[in-house]
Amino acid sequence: MATEEEQHHRNWGMLCHLTALSIWIGVPFGNIVGPLLIWLMKKDESELVDKQGKESLNFQISISIYFVAAVMLSFLIIGIPLLIVLGIAHIALVIVAAVKVSNDEPYRYPFTLRFIN
């Protein structure tokens, strides 16, 4: 069974992922700002939060680039289905990442450009 401190770190690691969903409730750039704030506040306290914060930020920056490309492609019709797929993938992958981290399993997002190491 996890100690209280380990669970505390896992909760913060999970929040690094879940705060990215704030964009879906209308917070501008919430998918980047949320994880960035959690990571900056807690990265020195926990290796787990440091690693998962970087992972979340890399994915959120990558998915933002993919969304911009899909919006540009929507003028050619192909972007509309891409936007739908990206939206569903974003929500699903963030939830999977949060569950994995809460179960003490490190998570790496697929199709992620690594900006922050």
Summary of the structure (lengths in Angstrom):
residues: 117
radius of gyration: 14.8
end to end distance: 30.7
largest distance: 53.3
contacts: 353
relative contact order: 0.16
helix: 76%
strand: 0%
